[in-house]
Amino acid sequence: MTANSNPSQGQNTTDFSMDDFAKALEQEQYDYHFNKGEVVKGKVFQHDSSGVYVDIGGKSPGFVPLSEAAWQSFTDVSEVLPLDEEFEFLIIKEQDSEGQVKLSRRQLYIDQAWDNLTEIQEKGKLVQVLVTGVNRGGVTGQIDGLRAFIPKSHLIEKENFDDLMDQTLPANVLQLDRAQNKIVLSQRNIAKSSAMAQLQENEVVQGKVVKLQPYGVFVDFGGVAGLLHVKQISGGHIDSVSHIFKVGDEVKVVVMEIDTVKNRISLSTKVLETYPGEFLEKRELVMENAEERWANHQAKKEES
């Protein structure tokens, strides 16, 4: 009898728990905290004359002003933010009293463009800049929506600037200042950057000895040179690199490291030896099957 003395009490408790759970879920749905600078995903569901409304799962939809819909110009916002499509957005203004946040595709794209340029600069790669303006000091241009400048002294073409208008030029990133929105480019080292881009670490390549130093030799690969340090020539004793190499010698080497920050390429022939000093004794043989030797070296390394 005791267990059934108040059956409604158990039922009420169950009803209350389920109802409370449903309310908690509803509350959770609207209890989002959107912070400025965060990236969110959302689906476009409405266009109007002032901007775009996006469902980002909050109490109110996010709003994208027309000026923040894209970095490039457009005639119809549906071209860049079509209905029922999902995109990532950057929060540029936190929730107002209605829970609405202001979003931007333009600023998100610009931030990503800066990140890409920083990575390109660190790796020493080339960028393609569209020339949009000329002046006596150089040319200005666009890279993924960012404004860049190439000084006259860093241009290949130094006279007929007008001929460069609307042309796409390859260049290196010389200086980046995100805080000042400053991008300076250079064409001085294009050949070197292109040559470096062709090289890969842990590969056998052939080059020409262009300089001898007491600490090693420099090997050129068509516009860029790497250092074959004396300690990386052979496991045998070396009195002088001039006893082994002369300028103009063709040599196969292994690219051990490419450091684009320090602009340095480290090479080795010692890793091709099957015993210390083999390169000094049987250089032609080592060069003849350098690729096979390196493949065997890597295979043994993986097994160990």
C-alpha positions in Angstrom: 0.0 0.0 0.0 2.8 2.4 0.8 4.2 2.2 -2.7 0.8 3.1 -4.2 -0.4 5.5 -1.5 0.3 8.6 -3.7 0.5 7.5 -7.3 0.0 11.0 -8.6 3.2 12.2 -6.9 5.4 9.9 -9.0 3.5 10.9 -12.2 3.9 14.6 -11.4 7.6 14.2 -10.7 8.0 12.5 -14.1 6.0 15.2 -15.9 8.1 17.9 -14.2 11.4 16.3 -15.1 10.5 15.9 -18.8 9.1 19.4 -19.0 12.1 20.8 -17.2 14.4 18.9 -19.6 12.5 20.3 -22.6 12.8 23.8 -21.3 16.5 23.3 -20.6 17.0 22.2 -24.2 15.1 25.2 -25.4 17.2 27.5 -23.2 20.4 25.8 -24.3 19.4 26.5 -27.9 19.4 30.2 -27.3 22.2 30.3 -24.7 25.0 31.0 -27.2 27.8 33.4 -26.5 29.2 34.8 -29.7 32.4 36.7 -29.3 34.0 39.2 -31.6 36.8 37.7 -33.7 35.3 34.2 -33.6 34.6 32.3 -36.8 31.1 30.7 -37.1 29.2 28.7 -39.7 25.8 29.7 -40.8 23.2 29.2 -43.6 21.9 32.2 -45.6 18.1 32.4 -45.4 17.2 36.0 -46.4 18.4 38.9 -48.5 17.2 42.5 -48.3 18.3 45.9 -49.4 20.7 46.3 -46.5 22.3 42.9 -46.2 22.0 39.2 -45.6 20.5 37.3 -42.7 22.2 34.1 -41.6 21.1 31.3 -39.3 24.0 30.6 -37.0 22.0 28.8 -34.3 21.5 31.7 -31.9 18.5 33.5 -30.5 18.5 35.8 -33.5 19.9 35.5 -37.0 23.3 36.9 -37.7 23.4 39.9 -40.1 25.9 40.6 -42.9 25.9 44.2 -44.2 26.3 44.4 -47.9 29.7 46.1 -47.4 30.9 42.9 -45.6 29.4 40.3 -47.9 32.6 39.9 -50.1 36.0 41.4 -50.6 35.4 41.8 -54.4 32.7 44.0 -56.0 29.4 42.5 -57.0 26.1 43.6 -58.5 23.8 41.2 -56.7 24.5 39.8 -53.2 23.0 36.5 -54.3 26.1 36.0 -56.5 28.4 35.9 -53.4 26.0 34.6 -50.7 23.2 32.6 -52.3 20.2 31.4 -50.3 20.3 28.1 -48.5 24.1 27.9 -48.8 26.3 27.5 -45.7 29.4 29.6 -45.2 31.9 30.6 -42.6 31.7 34.1 -41.2 33.8 36.3 -38.9 32.0 38.0 -36.0 32.8 41.7 -36.2 30.3 42.9 -33.6 29.0 41.0 -30.6 25.3 40.4 -29.7 23.0 43.4 -29.3 20.0 43.6 -27.0 18.1 41.3 -29.4 20.9 38.7 -29.5 21.9 39.6 -33.1 25.6 39.6 -34.1 27.1 41.3 -37.0 29.1 39.1 -39.4 31.6 39.5 -42.2 32.8 37.4 -45.2 35.0 40.2 -46.4 37.0 40.5 -43.2 37.3 36.7 -42.9 38.7 36.5 -46.4 41.1 39.4 -45.7 42.4 37.7 -42.5 42.9 34.4 -44.5 44.7 36.3 -47.2 47.1 37.8 -44.6 47.7 34.4 -43.1 48.5 33.0 -46.6 50.9 35.8 -47.4 52.7 35.3 -44.1 53.1 31.6 -44.9 54.3 32.5 -48.5 56.9 34.9 -47.0 58.2 32.3 -44.6 58.6 29.7 -47.3 60.1 32.1 -49.8 57.6 31.4 -52.4 56.4 33.8 -55.2 53.1 35.7 -55.3 51.2 37.0 -58.3 50.2 40.6 -58.0 47.8 42.4 -60.4 49.1 45.9 -61.1 46.3 48.5 -60.6 48.3 51.7 -60.3 51.6 53.3 -61.2 53.6 56.3 -59.9 57.1 57.6 -59.9 58.0 55.5 -56.9 56.9 52.1 -58.3 53.6 50.2 -58.9 50.7 49.3 -56.7 48.6 46.2 -57.1 46.2 43.7 -55.6 46.8 40.2 -54.0 43.6 38.5 -53.0 42.0 41.8 -52.1 45.1 43.2 -50.3 46.9 46.3 -51.6 50.6 45.8 -52.2 53.5 48.0 -53.5 56.6 47.2 -55.5 59.2 50.0 -55.3 60.9 51.0 -58.6 64.2 49.7 -57.4 62.7 46.3 -57.0 61.0 46.1 -60.4 62.4 44.2 -63.4 60.9 46.8 -65.7 62.1 50.2 -64.4 61.1 52.5 -67.3 57.8 51.9 -69.0 55.6 51.6 -65.9 52.4 52.3 -67.9 52.9 49.1 -69.8 52.6 47.2 -66.5 49.0 48.3 -65.9 46.6 45.4 -65.6 49.5 43.0 -65.9 50.1 40.2 -63.4 53.6 40.2 -62.0 55.5 37.5 -60.0 57.2 38.8 -56.9 58.6 38.0 -53.5 57.2 39.2 -50.3 59.7 41.7 -49.0 57.9 43.2 -46.0 54.6 42.5 -44.2 53.1 44.8 -41.6 49.6 43.6 -40.7 49.0 46.4 -38.2 49.8 49.1 -40.7 48.2 47.2 -43.6 51.5 47.4 -45.4 52.8 44.9 -48.0 56.0 45.5 -49.9 57.1 43.2 -52.7 60.2 42.7 -54.8 61.2 41.2 -58.1 64.9 41.1 -57.4 65.1 37.4 -56.3 62.5 35.9 -58.6 65.0 33.6 -60.3 66.3 32.4 -57.0 62.9 31.8 -55.5 61.8 29.9 -58.6 64.9 27.7 -58.4 64.4 27.1 -54.7 60.8 26.1 -55.4 62.0 23.4 -57.7 64.1 21.8 -55.0 62.8 19.3 -52.5 64.4 18.0 -49.3 65.6 14.4 -49.3 66.1 14.3 -53.1 69.2 13.7 -55.2 69.8 16.6 -57.6 72.7 17.5 -59.9 74.4 20.9 -59.9 77.6 22.7 -60.7 80.3 23.7 -58.3 80.5 27.5 -58.4 82.7 28.4 -55.4 85.2 26.8 -53.1 85.7 27.8 -49.4 87.8 26.3 -46.6 84.5 25.1 -45.0 83.0 23.6 -48.1 81.8 24.2 -51.7 78.8 25.9 -53.1 76.7 24.1 -55.7 74.5 26.0 -58.1 71.1 24.6 -59.3 70.2 27.2 -62.0 69.9 30.4 -60.0 70.2 29.2 -56.4 73.2 27.7 -54.6 73.5 25.3 -51.7 76.4 24.5 -49.4 78.1 21.2 -49.4 79.9 21.5 -46.1 83.3 19.9 -45.8 81.9 17.6 -43.1 79.1 16.4 -45.5 81.4 15.6 -48.4 82.7 12.3 -47.0 83.2 10.3 -43.9 86.9 10.1 -44.7 89.6 12.7 -43.9 89.8 15.8 -46.1 92.8 18.1 -46.1 91.3 20.7 -48.5 88.2 20.9 -50.6 90.4 22.1 -53.5 91.9 18.6 -53.6 88.5 17.2 -54.4 86.6 19.8 -56.4 87.2 22.6 -58.8 84.9 25.3 -60.0 82.7 24.0 -62.9 82.6 20.4 -61.6 79.2 18.6 -62.1 78.2 16.8 -58.9 75.1 14.9 -57.6 74.1 15.8 -54.0 71.3 15.1 -51.6 69.3 18.1 -50.5 69.2 17.7 -46.7 67.5 20.9 -45.7 65.9 24.0 -47.3 65.7 26.9 -44.8 63.8 29.7 -46.6 64.0 31.9 -43.5 67.8 31.9 -43.5 67.9 31.5 -47.2 70.1 28.4 -46.9 70.3 25.0 -48.6 72.3 22.2 -46.9 73.7 19.4 -49.1 75.4 16.1 -48.6 77.4 13.5 -50.6 78.5 11.7 -47.4 75.1 10.0 -47.1 75.7 8.3 -50.4 78.7 6.4 -49.1 78.6 2.7 -48.2 81.7 3.2 -46.1 83.6 6.3 -44.8 85.8 7.7 -47.5 84.2 6.0 -50.5 83.4 9.3 -52.2 87.1 10.2 -52.0 88.2 6.9 -53.5 85.4 6.1 -56.0 83.7 9.4 -56.7 82.6 8.5 -60.2 81.0 5.3 -59.0 79.2 7.1 -56.2 77.9 9.7 -58.7 76.9 7.1 -61.2 74.3 5.4 -59.0 73.6 8.2 -56.5 69.9 7.8 -56.7 70.0 4.1 -56.0 72.4 4.6 -53.1 70.1 7.3 -51.5 67.0 5.0 -51.9 68.9 2.2 -50.1 70.0 4.6 -47.4 66.4 5.7 -46.8 65.1 2.1 -46.8 67.7 1.1 -44.2 66.8 4.1 -42.1 63.1 3.2 -42.1 63.9 -0.4 -41.1 66.0 0.6 -38.1 
